[in-house]
């Protein structure tokens, strides 16, 4: 069975001694297109905290009830590694931008959405030890999707196979708000994902799509 990844945000995380948090995001490898980690919100109204749980740490999910059980206690989940332990590309680039331009520039990019004011033709000093293919699903939300001969639309979500955690399709919205349509594009058609340009590049033409 397949699931729209959007519908799984907010799913409950159940530890051995009770509920401990909710799913905030999914981290996946953009070569295999397989979800590797859940990003789980274990904070409260006063202090937000997100930890990372590997898919291997889950029991069989209850997809209908949107519950993910783990082999840990609530305390163990809360003490799990945070998002900086398994940095997705966007977080790596945020850190690199901060190091390159200073803290103010990184804050402007994150809080004001002014990444376009920063030069995009340079390579920021991301550590070679980091995984350059680990992506946060919602960091790619609204990325442009381009065929080899032009713009197709905007990325609005993913379709995942529950048996393998594989993201088989991109949900792409084409057209304007008056004349829009949605289409599913196989992730196997993706050539590359560009953080700097906020773009998913396909190796198909628009006619082929």
Secondary structure, 3 states (H helix, E strand, C coil): CEEEHHHHCCCEEEECCEEEEEEEEEEEECCCCEEEEEEEECCCCCCCCEEEEEHHHECCCECCCCEEEECCCHHHHHCCCECCCCCCHHHHHHHHHHHHHCHHHHHHHHHHCCHHHCCCCCCCCCCCCCCCCEEEHHHHCCCEEEECCEEEEEEEEEEEECCCCEEEEEEEEECCCCCCEEEEEEHHHEEEEECCCCEEEECCCCCCC
